[in-house]
Amino acid sequence: MLNKRDRNLLITTIVFLSIILDQISKIWVRNNFESYIENSIIGDVFTLIKVENTGAFLGMGSELTETLRILLLIVLPIIFLIGISIYTYFDKALDKISIIGFSLIIGGGIANIFDRIIYGSVTDFLYLDFWGIFQTGIFNIADLSVTTGMILILISSFKKSS
């Protein structure tokens, strides 16, 4: 069990690292790549394709009115992130895996909300295609943080239930 100081340091470090890695990668992509041009990183498996996503996951919500988009993609996520931050910092029963998972979700969420507020869209650029068997949508480091965080929380909950 982590003491309060170490726990808070772990949470804060993971949140800030998630935000920083995401923002540095997006700045690099915005400055060095043209939109919608495929750039092979590892054959056809790992490709970089810069897109500006005005919606949420896979562009969902991009057709909403500006008011609804602000409410659903900025205001509600900020409220959610405040709640999850309070929970992560203060729930003494969380194990280390859950703390890391929630911290990754907070960092990734903040990074994407920052983009929506500053740029009006989120820069996505990573694409995986495993020979047509499995393909991802175009995503970014913040999305990867959120997804990894969710997986860690699921792992932790399965460990607790067994």
Backbone as CSV, one residue per row, in Angstrom:
resi,resn,N_x,N_y,N_z,CA_x,CA_y,CA_z,C_x,C_y,C_z
1,MET,0.847,-1.185,0.000,0.000,0.000,0.000,0.891,1.245,0.000
2,LEU,0.563,2.171,-0.872,1.326,3.419,-0.982,0.898,4.410,0.099
3,ASN,1.878,5.152,0.633,1.487,6.223,1.551,0.909,7.373,0.713
4,LYS,0.257,8.323,1.393,-0.458,9.401,0.694,0.466,10.208,-0.216
5,ARG,1.653,10.546,0.251,2.596,11.348,-0.544,3.024,10.604,-1.806
6,ASP,3.408,9.329,-1.650,3.842,8.532,-2.803,2.695,8.301,-3.790
7,ARG,1.517,8.084,-3.255,0.326,7.883,-4.090,0.040,9.131,-4.926
8,ASN,0.031,10.292,-4.273,-0.237,11.546,-4.986,0.846,11.849,-6.018
9,LEU,2.085,11.544,-5.687,3.188,11.745,-6.623,3.040,10.820,-7.835
10,LEU,2.673,9.566,-7.600,2.459,8.615,-8.697,1.350,9.097,-9.621
11,ILE,0.219,9.482,-9.062,-0.921,9.952,-9.856,-0.523,11.171,-10.681
12,THR,0.039,12.166,-10.013,0.392,13.416,-10.684,1.428,13.188,-11.781
13,THR,2.414,12.347,-11.512,3.455,12.058,-12.502,2.867,11.389,-13.739
14,ILE,2.016,10.397,-13.542,1.415,9.685,-14.677,0.515,10.623,-15.478
15,VAL,-0.282,11.422,-14.787,-1.167,12.370,-15.482,-0.336,13.324,-16.343
16,PHE,0.682,13.930,-15.750,1.493,14.899,-16.498,2.281,14.243,-17.630
17,LEU,2.834,13.052,-17.399,3.550,12.361,-18.474,2.626,12.034,-19.641
18,SER,1.406,11.609,-19.327,0.431,11.305,-20.388,0.134,12.545,-21.219
19,ILE,-0.096,13.656,-20.539,-0.399,14.912,-21.233,0.801,15.361,-22.066
20,ILE,1.978,15.354,-21.471,3.180,15.842,-22.158,3.510,14.990,-23.383
21,LEU,3.507,13.657,-23.229,3.806,12.785,-24.370,2.794,12.980,-25.494
22,ASP,1.533,13.100,-25.122,0.493,13.313,-26.125,0.694,14.644,-26.840
23,GLN,0.887,15.705,-26.099,0.993,17.028,-26.713,2.254,17.168,-27.569
24,ILE,3.364,16.609,-27.111,4.587,16.654,-27.925,4.378,15.901,-29.242
25,SER,3.751,14.730,-29.166,3.526,13.955,-30.393,2.588,14.695,-31.348
26,LYS,1.571,15.353,-30.826,0.638,16.086,-31.685,1.290,17.318,-32.308
27,ILE,2.113,18.019,-31.549,2.835,19.175,-32.100,3.731,18.717,-33.240
28,TRP,4.449,17.622,-33.030,5.334,17.076,-34.058,4.550,16.710,-35.321
29,VAL,3.416,16.040,-35.134,2.598,15.634,-36.283,2.017,16.856,-36.993
30,ARG,1.471,17.808,-36.235,0.902,19.011,-36.857,1.939,19.772,-37.674
31,ASN,3.177,19.808,-37.194,4.226,20.576,-37.862,4.926,19.841,-38.996
32,ASN,4.794,18.528,-39.075,5.593,17.772,-40.029,4.819,16.923,-41.030
33,PHE,3.502,16.853,-40.919,2.745,15.981,-41.811,1.531,16.695,-42.382
34,GLU,1.205,16.348,-43.616,0.001,16.852,-44.274,-1.172,15.961,-43.891
35,SER,-2.351,16.544,-43.827,-3.542,15.772,-43.492,-3.862,14.740,-44.563
36,TYR,-4.328,13.590,-44.101,-4.843,12.485,-44.929,-3.800,11.815,-45.825
37,ILE,-2.527,12.086,-45.612,-1.469,11.421,-46.384,-0.927,10.278,-45.527
38,GLU,-0.944,9.058,-46.080,-0.435,7.901,-45.342,1.088,7.882,-45.358
39,ASN,1.670,7.719,-44.183,3.119,7.622,-44.028,3.422,6.300,-43.344
40,SER,4.032,5.386,-44.055,4.330,4.066,-43.523,5.414,4.144,-42.465
41,ILE,5.140,3.551,-41.310,6.124,3.459,-40.244,6.701,2.038,-40.233
42,ILE,5.818,1.045,-40.221,6.206,-0.361,-40.317,5.315,-1.009,-41.379
43,GLY,5.793,-0.993,-42.615,5.019,-1.567,-43.720,3.617,-0.997,-43.757
44,ASP,2.641,-1.872,-44.013,1.233,-1.469,-43.999,0.600,-1.690,-42.631
45,VAL,1.381,-2.220,-41.684,0.842,-2.544,-40.369,0.681,-1.293,-39.504
46,PHE,1.697,-0.446,-39.467,1.690,0.742,-38.609,1.888,1.962,-39.501
47,THR,0.841,2.781,-39.585,0.841,3.924,-40.492,0.512,5.192,-39.720
48,LEU,1.104,6.293,-40.155,0.801,7.598,-39.597,-0.060,8.345,-40.620
49,ILE,-1.263,8.748,-40.199,-2.186,9.503,-41.048,-2.751,10.633,-40.197
50,LYS,-2.387,11.864,-40.501,-2.849,13.003,-39.701,-4.277,13.373,-40.095
51,VAL,-5.162,13.397,-39.094,-6.529,13.876,-39.290,-6.900,14.765,-38.107
52,GLU,-7.729,15.756,-38.365,-8.261,16.602,-37.294,-9.685,16.132,-37.023
53,ASN,-9.899,15.580,-35.852,-11.159,14.973,-35.467,-11.964,15.955,-34.616
54,THR,-13.089,16.450,-35.163,-13.929,17.380,-34.409,-14.923,16.661,-33.511
55,GLY,-14.993,15.345,-33.633,-15.899,14.559,-32.806,-15.157,13.837,-31.703
56,ALA,-15.754,12.738,-31.268,-15.142,11.903,-30.238,-14.518,10.693,-30.924
57,PHE,-14.544,9.560,-30.286,-13.965,8.326,-30.803,-14.460,8.054,-32.219
58,LEU,-13.532,7.861,-33.155,-13.817,7.590,-34.569,-14.688,8.668,-35.213
59,GLY,-14.603,9.882,-34.700,-15.332,11.001,-35.288,-16.791,11.092,-34.872
60,MET,-17.253,10.194,-33.993,-18.654,10.250,-33.558,-18.940,11.595,-32.905
61,GLY,-20.038,12.206,-33.291,-20.438,13.484,-32.729,-19.965,14.685,-33.524
62,SER,-19.187,14.456,-34.572,-18.676,15.588,-35.353,-19.787,16.316,-36.107
63,GLU,-20.935,15.659,-36.286,-22.050,16.289,-36.994,-22.988,17.053,-36.064
64,LEU,-22.709,17.036,-34.766,-23.551,17.739,-33.801,-23.420,19.252,-33.953
65,THR,-24.427,19.965,-33.449,-24.324,21.426,-33.426,-23.182,21.822,-32.492
66,GLU,-22.694,23.041,-32.643,-21.569,23.518,-31.825,-21.913,23.467,-30.337
67,THR,-23.123,23.857,-29.963,-23.539,23.857,-28.557,-23.524,22.439,-27.988
68,LEU,-24.108,21.496,-28.721,-24.122,20.110,-28.254,-22.717,19.531,-28.194
69,ARG,-21.894,19.858,-29.180,-20.519,19.353,-29.202,-19.745,19.883,-27.979
70,ILE,-19.921,21.161,-27.639,-19.256,21.728,-26.455,-19.748,21.023,-25.186
71,LEU,-21.049,20.812,-25.085,-21.617,20.151,-23.917,-21.126,18.707,-23.800
72,LEU,-21.230,17.940,-24.890,-20.923,16.507,-24.836,-19.430,16.186,-24.911
73,LEU,-18.635,17.041,-25.542,-17.220,16.717,-25.749,-16.259,17.562,-24.914
74,ILE,-16.793,18.572,-24.228,-15.926,19.385,-23.366,-16.482,19.453,-21.938
75,VAL,-17.708,19.961,-21.776,-18.256,20.197,-20.432,-18.447,18.889,-19.658
76,LEU,-19.167,17.931,-20.233,-19.402,16.667,-19.521,-18.104,15.898,-19.248
77,PRO,-17.181,15.814,-20.214,-15.905,15.154,-19.895,-15.109,15.859,-18.793
78,ILE,-15.164,17.190,-18.737,-14.472,17.904,-17.661,-15.081,17.527,-16.308
79,ILE,-16.407,17.485,-16.238,-17.083,17.087,-14.992,-16.681,15.661,-14.614
80,PHE,-16.686,14.758,-15.604,-16.280,13.371,-15.373,-14.833,13.305,-14.863
81,LEU,-13.930,14.056,-15.499,-12.519,14.023,-15.104,-12.296,14.595,-13.713
82,ILE,-13.062,15.606,-13.345,-12.972,16.135,-11.973,-13.385,15.048,-10.989
83,GLY,-14.495,14.371,-11.283,-14.969,13.296,-10.406,-13.977,12.148,-10.288
84,ILE,-13.452,11.704,-11.420,-12.503,10.589,-11.403,-11.186,10.998,-10.732
85,SER,-10.809,12.265,-10.854,-9.593,12.750,-10.187,-9.774,12.732,-8.673
86,ILE,-10.895,13.227,-8.213,-11.183,13.215,-6.770,-11.178,11.780,-6.260
87,TYR,-11.847,10.898,-6.976,-11.899,9.485,-6.605,-10.500,8.876,-6.544
88,THR,-9.689,9.136,-7.551,-8.349,8.542,-7.625,-7.440,9.065,-6.515
89,TYR,-7.501,10.351,-6.260,-6.649,10.920,-5.221,-7.081,10.531,-3.804
90,PHE,-8.372,10.287,-3.578,-8.844,10.129,-2.199,-9.344,8.747,-1.810
91,ASP,-9.643,7.854,-2.745,-10.121,6.515,-2.380,-8.944,5.659,-1.928
92,LYS,-8.880,5.397,-0.657,-7.753,4.656,-0.069,-7.768,3.174,-0.448
93,ALA,-8.900,2.669,-0.927,-9.013,1.245,-1.241,-8.461,0.890,-2.628
94,LEU,-8.135,1.881,-3.448,-7.632,1.583,-4.796,-6.256,0.926,-4.730
95,ASP,-6.097,-0.142,-5.486,-4.787,-0.773,-5.578,-3.927,-0.019,-6.601
96,LYS,-2.642,-0.356,-6.661,-1.698,0.367,-7.505,-2.066,0.279,-8.988
97,ILE,-2.523,-0.877,-9.441,-2.904,-1.037,-10.853,-4.067,-0.102,-11.197
98,SER,-5.057,-0.017,-10.314,-6.203,0.876,-10.539,-5.769,2.339,-10.520
99,ILE,-4.888,2.688,-9.599,-4.388,4.065,-9.521,-3.706,4.442,-10.836
100,ILE,-2.867,3.554,-11.345,-2.184,3.812,-12.618,-3.211,3.926,-13.744
101,GLY,-4.182,3.013,-13.758,-5.218,3.039,-14.791,-6.021,4.331,-14.783
102,PHE,-6.502,4.727,-13.620,-7.279,5.964,-13.534,-6.419,7.182,-13.889
103,SER,-5.157,7.170,-13.494,-4.262,8.280,-13.809,-4.050,8.408,-15.314
104,LEU,-3.911,7.281,-16.011,-3.781,7.306,-17.472,-5.050,7.852,-18.129
105,ILE,-6.206,7.475,-17.616,-7.480,7.984,-18.149,-7.573,9.495,-17.940
106,ILE,-7.208,9.958,-16.760,-7.248,11.398,-16.465,-6.311,12.152,-17.413
107,GLY,-5.070,11.694,-17.538,-4.097,12.373,-18.398,-4.531,12.396,-19.854
108,GLY,-4.978,11.256,-20.367,-5.438,11.203,-21.756,-6.669,12.061,-21.979
109,GLY,-7.580,12.038,-21.018,-8.784,12.853,-21.133,-8.472,14.341,-21.144
110,ILE,-7.594,14.763,-20.248,-7.207,16.182,-20.202,-6.544,16.591,-21.511
111,ALA,-5.660,15.752,-22.029,-4.937,16.084,-23.260,-5.889,16.282,-24.441
112,ASN,-6.885,15.409,-24.581,-7.824,15.559,-25.694,-8.770,16.745,-25.490
113,ILE,-9.196,16.987,-24.262,-10.048,18.148,-23.996,-9.275,19.440,-24.276
114,PHE,-8.010,19.473,-23.894,-7.158,20.625,-24.185,-7.184,20.918,-25.688
115,ASP,-6.999,19.885,-26.511,-7.031,20.073,-27.973,-8.369,20.629,-28.445
116,ARG,-9.466,20.078,-27.908,-10.793,20.543,-28.333,-10.986,22.018,-27.994
117,ILE,-10.503,22.426,-26.832,-10.652,23.827,-26.416,-9.740,24.737,-27.239
118,ILE,-8.472,24.373,-27.400,-7.490,25.232,-28.062,-7.624,25.205,-29.584
119,TYR,-7.796,24.026,-30.164,-7.779,23.887,-31.624,-9.151,23.637,-32.252
120,GLY,-10.144,23.295,-31.450,-11.460,22.982,-31.984,-11.557,21.568,-32.523
121,SER,-10.479,20.805,-32.425,-10.449,19.412,-32.871,-9.310,18.703,-32.161
122,VAL,-9.295,17.383,-32.290,-8.234,16.568,-31.718,-7.414,15.997,-32.875
123,THR,-6.103,16.121,-32.797,-5.229,15.575,-33.825,-5.031,14.087,-33.573
124,ASP,-5.506,13.274,-34.513,-5.297,11.830,-34.481,-4.317,11.485,-35.590
125,PHE,-3.519,10.427,-35.394,-2.505,10.139,-36.410,-2.004,8.706,-36.443
126,LEU,-2.299,7.889,-35.482,-1.801,6.517,-35.452,-2.845,5.559,-36.011
127,TYR,-2.405,4.634,-36.862,-3.324,3.671,-37.457,-2.632,2.316,-37.546
128,LEU,-3.318,1.280,-37.081,-2.796,-0.086,-37.134,-3.692,-0.941,-38.010
129,ASP,-3.091,-1.744,-38.863,-3.834,-2.674,-39.723,-3.061,-3.984,-39.760
130,PHE,-3.556,-4.966,-39.013,-2.907,-6.266,-38.969,-3.469,-7.163,-40.070
131,TRP,-3.003,-6.889,-41.285,-3.293,-7.676,-42.482,-4.792,-7.848,-42.729
132,GLY,-5.572,-6.841,-42.391,-7.012,-6.866,-42.611,-7.783,-7.662,-41.580
133,ILE,-7.091,-8.381,-40.706,-7.753,-9.175,-39.668,-8.245,-8.269,-38.552
134,PHE,-7.404,-7.315,-38.180,-7.752,-6.345,-37.136,-7.233,-4.974,-37.555
135,GLN,-8.128,-3.999,-37.532,-7.762,-2.623,-37.877,-8.295,-1.689,-36.796
136,THR,-7.520,-0.658,-36.517,-7.985,0.348,-35.566,-8.531,1.543,-36.337
137,GLY,-9.229,2.401,-35.634,-9.488,3.723,-36.177,-8.205,4.520,-36.023
138,ILE,-8.188,5.726,-36.512,-7.019,6.582,-36.345,-7.099,7.192,-34.947
139,PHE,-6.016,7.078,-34.188,-6.032,7.492,-32.786,-4.759,8.252,-32.446
140,ASN,-4.622,8.654,-31.178,-3.446,9.400,-30.723,-2.951,8.840,-29.393
141,ILE,-1.928,9.446,-28.849,-1.329,8.970,-27.586,-2.319,9.112,-26.424
142,ALA,-3.116,10.173,-26.411,-4.118,10.344,-25.351,-5.131,9.198,-25.393
143,ASP,-5.569,8.828,-26.592,-6.494,7.696,-26.727,-5.852,6.410,-26.218
144,LEU,-4.576,6.248,-26.523,-3.832,5.075,-26.061,-3.751,5.064,-24.537
145,SER,-3.545,6.223,-23.926,-3.514,6.329,-22.463,-4.854,5.919,-21.863
146,VAL,-5.939,6.451,-22.422,-7.276,6.141,-21.904,-7.566,4.647,-22.044
147,THR,-7.272,4.084,-23.200,-7.535,2.657,-23.441,-6.692,1.785,-22.516
148,THR,-5.413,2.106,-22.381,-4.539,1.351,-21.478,-5.047,1.448,-20.046
149,GLY,-5.475,2.640,-19.649,-6.029,2.825,-18.310,-7.257,1.962,-18.077
150,MET,-8.139,1.901,-19.056,-9.345,1.077,-18.924,-8.984,-0.402,-18.816
151,ILE,-8.012,-0.841,-19.602,-7.574,-2.241,-19.537,-6.998,-2.553,-18.156
152,LEU,-6.180,-1.650,-17.620,-5.602,-1.865,-16.294,-6.683,-1.944,-15.213
153,ILE,-7.700,-1.098,-15.304,-8.791,-1.132,-14.327,-9.559,-2.451,-14.438
154,LEU,-9.782,-2.922,-15.668,-10.444,-4.219,-15.859,-9.601,-5.347,-15.257
155,ILE,-8.303,-5.346,-15.515,-7.418,-6.360,-14.950,-7.499,-6.341,-13.426
156,SER,-7.441,-5.153,-12.856,-7.508,-5.027,-11.405,-8.829,-5.556,-10.854
157,SER,-9.916,-5.252,-11.536,-11.221,-5.723,-11.036,-11.344,-7.241,-11.145
158,PHE,-10.743,-7.840,-12.181,-10.760,-9.303,-12.290,-9.898,-9.937,-11.216
159,LYS,-8.767,-9.297,-10.878,-7.901,-9.814,-9.826,-8.606,-9.779,-8.473
160,LYS,-9.402,-8.732,-8.237,-10.116,-8.600,-6.967,-11.222,-9.636,-6.854
161,SER,-11.878,-9.965,-7.975,-13.010,-10.872,-7.940,-12.591,-12.341,-7.872
162,SER,-11.319,-12.622,-8.128,-10.905,-14.044,-8.083,-10.288,-14.422,-6.765
